[in-house]
Amino acid sequence: MLGAIIGDISGSIYEPKDRRIKTKDFPFFSADCRFTDDSVCTAAVADALLHNLPPAETMRDWGRRYPTCGFSQIFKQWIASPEDAPNCTFRNGAAMRVSPAALLNREDLNAALLAAEKVTVISHDHPEGIKGAQATTHAIWLAYRGESPIEIRETITTQYGYDLTRTVDDIRSSYAFDMTCQGTVPPAVTCALESENYEDAVRNAISLGGDSDTLGSIAGGIAEALHGIPEDIKEEAKNRFLSKAPDIIELMREMYDTVST
């Protein structure tokens, strides 16, 4: 969960069209960085799964707590709509928020995938949206189980049909801003699997020049499970960027305490 949130924070300033970058050489944190809707939605998923709360109601509650954190107009409308409002979307928000599903179900893959679907269909019920969420969850779950990047790549390719054959450099050369799961999940997974450490994975993702906070969230969630997060990065993220979100910090503490017992 924290890996996804840090990826969001680091990528937050590179999403606007005039700030997108195609290099890994940038300040990992800068004064303008902030947590966005990606982090808030991740917290909502963690809250719903950890406390067995209704996912849609919980997501709306967290959205109303942080109404100015960067929600798209479409998602703002969903937050304000009746719980049974129709939806059929495969936008990449389905995938950036599901890391808690893997973390809280590290012993049971089926439970992790069902949890991912449960928190996804409330707002992204297109098959590609559900697939993106479950593929991300599956990759994180495998990483927590100690599977190698090669093994994770083979499994995600076989079970979800994603093309993971290109390198980060290959992807970067032609990548353009994309808000779909189809256009975001495969490159983000590749960025994590090709990384040397946590920070390298997030730098890979942001350097594609796309939806940087979401790419960073997805890659960061996988990279946390693969590599762990350096303590100095954890502390800076919490103390510098999450200091005004004590509810997110407390929820993370409770969740990590739960999985460590």
C-alpha positions as CSV (number, residue, x, y, z in Angstrom):
1,M,0.0,0.0,0.0
2,L,2.7,2.5,1.0
3,G,4.6,1.6,-2.2
4,A,1.6,2.6,-4.3
5,I,1.2,5.9,-2.3
6,I,4.8,6.9,-2.6
7,G,4.7,6.1,-6.4
8,D,1.7,8.4,-6.6
9,I,3.4,11.2,-4.7
10,S,6.6,11.0,-6.7
11,G,4.7,11.0,-10.0
12,S,2.2,13.6,-9.1
13,I,3.9,16.6,-10.6
14,Y,4.8,15.0,-13.9
15,E,1.2,14.2,-15.1
16,P,0.4,17.6,-16.6
17,K,1.1,17.7,-20.4
18,D,3.7,20.4,-20.0
19,R,5.6,18.5,-17.3
20,R,5.8,15.0,-18.6
21,I,9.3,13.6,-18.8
22,K,11.2,10.9,-20.7
23,T,14.1,10.5,-18.4
24,K,14.9,8.8,-15.1
25,D,17.0,11.8,-14.0
26,F,14.6,13.9,-11.8
27,P,14.2,14.7,-8.1
28,F,12.3,11.7,-6.6
29,F,10.5,14.1,-4.2
30,S,10.1,17.9,-4.8
31,A,8.3,20.7,-3.1
32,D,5.4,20.5,-5.4
33,C,4.7,16.8,-4.9
34,R,1.5,15.7,-3.2
35,F,-0.7,12.7,-2.7
36,T,-3.5,12.5,-5.2
37,D,-6.8,10.6,-5.7
38,D,-4.7,7.5,-6.3
39,S,-3.6,7.5,-2.7
40,V,-7.0,8.3,-1.4
41,C,-8.6,5.5,-3.4
42,T,-5.9,3.1,-2.2
43,A,-6.7,4.1,1.4
44,A,-10.4,3.6,0.7
45,V,-9.8,0.0,-0.6
46,A,-7.7,-0.8,2.4
47,D,-10.3,0.5,4.8
48,A,-13.1,-1.4,3.1
49,L,-11.1,-4.7,3.0
50,L,-9.5,-4.4,6.5
51,H,-12.8,-3.5,8.2
52,N,-15.2,-5.4,6.0
53,L,-17.0,-2.3,5.0
54,P,-19.2,-1.7,1.9
55,P,-16.7,-0.8,-0.8
56,A,-18.8,1.8,-2.7
57,E,-19.9,3.6,0.5
58,T,-16.3,3.6,1.8
59,M,-14.9,4.8,-1.5
60,R,-17.4,7.7,-1.5
61,D,-16.7,8.5,2.1
62,W,-12.9,8.8,1.4
63,G,-13.6,10.8,-1.8
64,R,-15.6,13.3,0.2
65,R,-12.9,13.7,2.8
66,Y,-10.4,14.8,0.1
67,P,-12.5,16.4,-2.7
68,T,-9.7,18.5,-4.1
69,C,-7.0,15.8,-4.4
70,G,-7.3,15.4,-8.2
71,F,-10.4,13.2,-9.0
72,S,-11.4,13.2,-12.6
73,Q,-14.8,14.8,-13.5
74,I,-16.1,11.3,-14.2
75,F,-15.1,10.0,-10.8
76,K,-16.5,13.1,-9.0
77,Q,-19.8,12.4,-10.7
78,W,-19.6,8.8,-9.4
79,I,-18.8,10.0,-5.9
80,A,-21.9,12.2,-6.0
81,S,-24.2,9.6,-7.6
82,P,-26.5,7.0,-6.1
83,E,-24.6,3.8,-5.1
84,D,-26.3,1.8,-7.8
85,A,-25.4,4.2,-10.6
86,P,-24.5,2.4,-13.8
87,N,-20.9,2.3,-14.8
88,C,-18.8,0.6,-17.5
89,T,-15.3,1.8,-17.6
90,F,-11.8,0.4,-18.0
91,R,-9.9,3.5,-16.9
92,N,-6.7,2.8,-15.0
93,G,-8.1,3.9,-11.7
94,A,-9.2,0.3,-11.4
95,A,-5.6,-0.8,-11.1
96,M,-3.8,1.9,-9.1
97,R,-5.8,1.3,-5.9
98,V,-5.8,-2.5,-5.4
99,S,-2.5,-3.2,-3.7
100,P,-4.2,-3.7,-0.3
101,A,-6.1,-6.7,-1.8
102,A,-2.8,-8.5,-2.3
103,L,-1.3,-7.4,1.0
104,L,-4.2,-8.5,3.1
105,N,-4.6,-11.9,1.3
106,R,-1.0,-13.0,0.9
107,E,-1.8,-16.6,1.7
108,D,-4.7,-17.0,-0.6
109,L,-4.5,-16.0,-4.3
110,N,-8.2,-16.6,-5.0
111,A,-9.2,-14.4,-2.0
112,A,-6.9,-11.7,-3.3
113,L,-8.4,-11.7,-6.8
114,L,-11.9,-11.8,-5.4
115,A,-11.1,-8.9,-3.2
116,A,-9.7,-7.0,-6.1
117,E,-12.9,-7.6,-8.1
118,K,-15.1,-6.7,-5.2
119,V,-13.5,-3.2,-4.8
120,T,-13.3,-2.6,-8.6
121,V,-16.8,-3.4,-9.9
122,I,-18.3,-0.6,-7.8
123,S,-16.9,1.9,-10.3
124,H,-15.1,0.0,-13.0
125,D,-17.2,-2.9,-14.1
126,H,-15.9,-3.3,-17.7
127,P,-14.1,-6.6,-18.2
128,E,-10.9,-4.7,-19.0
129,G,-11.1,-2.7,-15.8
130,I,-11.5,-5.9,-13.7
131,K,-8.7,-7.6,-15.6
132,G,-6.4,-4.6,-14.9
133,A,-7.2,-4.7,-11.2
134,Q,-6.7,-8.4,-10.9
135,A,-3.5,-8.5,-13.0
136,T,-2.0,-5.9,-10.7
137,T,-3.1,-7.7,-7.6
138,H,-1.8,-11.0,-9.0
139,A,1.6,-9.5,-9.8
140,I,1.9,-8.0,-6.3
141,W,0.7,-11.3,-4.7
142,L,3.4,-13.3,-6.6
143,A,6.0,-10.8,-5.6
144,Y,5.1,-11.2,-1.9
145,R,5.4,-14.9,-2.4
146,G,8.9,-14.6,-3.6
147,E,8.4,-15.3,-7.2
148,S,11.1,-13.9,-9.6
149,P,10.4,-11.2,-12.1
150,I,10.7,-13.7,-14.9
151,E,8.1,-16.0,-13.3
152,I,5.8,-13.0,-12.6
153,R,6.1,-11.9,-16.2
154,E,5.3,-15.4,-17.5
155,T,2.2,-15.7,-15.3
156,I,0.7,-12.3,-16.0
157,T,1.3,-12.8,-19.7
158,T,-0.3,-16.2,-19.8
159,Q,-3.3,-15.5,-17.5
160,Y,-4.1,-12.0,-18.6
161,G,-2.9,-11.8,-22.2
162,Y,-0.8,-8.7,-21.7
163,D,2.2,-8.1,-23.9
164,L,5.2,-7.8,-21.5
165,T,7.9,-8.5,-24.1
166,R,9.1,-4.9,-24.5
167,T,11.7,-3.3,-22.3
168,V,11.2,0.0,-20.5
169,D,13.4,1.7,-23.0
170,D,11.3,0.3,-25.9
171,I,8.1,1.4,-24.3
172,R,9.4,4.9,-23.4
173,S,10.4,5.7,-27.0
174,S,6.8,5.7,-28.3
175,Y,4.6,5.8,-25.1
176,A,1.9,8.5,-24.9
177,F,-0.5,9.5,-22.2
178,D,-3.1,6.7,-21.7
179,M,-5.7,6.4,-19.0
180,T,-6.9,2.9,-19.9
181,C,-6.0,-0.2,-18.0
182,Q,-4.9,-1.8,-21.3
183,G,-2.5,1.1,-21.9
184,T,-1.3,1.5,-18.3
185,V,-1.1,-1.8,-16.5
186,P,1.3,-3.7,-18.9
187,P,3.9,-0.9,-19.0
188,A,3.7,-0.3,-15.2
189,V,4.2,-4.0,-14.5
190,T,7.2,-4.0,-16.8
191,C,8.6,-1.0,-15.0
192,A,8.5,-2.9,-11.7
193,L,9.8,-6.2,-13.1
194,E,12.7,-4.5,-14.8
195,S,13.8,-2.5,-11.7
196,E,16.8,-2.9,-9.6
197,N,15.1,-1.6,-6.4
198,Y,12.0,0.3,-5.3
199,E,13.1,3.7,-6.3
200,D,14.3,2.5,-9.7
201,A,10.8,1.0,-10.4
202,V,9.1,4.3,-9.7
203,R,11.6,6.2,-11.8
204,N,11.0,3.7,-14.7
205,A,7.3,4.4,-14.5
206,I,7.5,8.2,-14.3
207,S,10.0,8.3,-17.2
208,L,7.5,6.9,-19.6
209,G,6.0,10.3,-19.9
210,G,2.4,9.2,-19.4
211,D,-0.2,9.2,-16.5
212,S,2.8,9.4,-14.1
213,D,1.1,9.2,-10.7
214,T,-1.0,6.2,-11.7
215,L,2.0,4.5,-13.5
216,G,4.0,5.2,-10.3
217,S,1.3,3.8,-8.1
218,I,1.0,0.5,-10.0
219,A,4.7,0.0,-10.4
220,G,5.3,1.2,-6.8
221,G,2.8,-1.3,-5.4
222,I,4.5,-4.2,-7.2
223,A,8.0,-2.9,-6.3
224,E,7.2,-2.7,-2.6
225,A,6.5,-6.4,-2.7
226,L,9.5,-7.2,-4.8
227,H,12.2,-5.1,-3.1
228,G,10.8,-3.4,0.0
229,I,11.0,0.4,0.5
230,P,14.0,2.1,1.9
231,E,13.4,3.6,5.3
232,D,14.4,7.1,4.4
233,I,11.9,7.2,1.5
234,K,9.2,5.9,3.8
235,E,9.9,8.5,6.4
236,E,10.1,11.4,4.0
237,A,6.8,10.4,2.4
238,K,5.0,10.2,5.7
239,N,6.5,13.2,7.4
240,R,6.7,15.6,4.4
241,F,3.7,14.6,2.3
242,L,1.2,12.7,4.4
243,S,1.4,14.9,7.5
244,K,-2.0,16.4,6.8
245,A,-3.6,13.0,6.2
246,P,-3.4,11.3,9.6
247,D,-6.3,9.0,8.7
248,I,-4.2,7.5,5.9
249,I,-1.2,7.1,8.1
250,E,-3.2,5.5,10.9
251,L,-4.9,3.2,8.4
252,M,-1.5,2.1,7.0
253,R,-0.2,1.4,10.5
254,E,-3.2,-0.7,11.3
255,M,-3.0,-2.7,8.1
256,Y,0.7,-3.4,8.3
257,D,0.3,-4.4,11.9
258,T,-2.5,-6.8,10.9
259,V,-0.4,-8.6,8.2
260,S,2.7,-8.8,10.4
261,T,1.0,-10.6,13.3
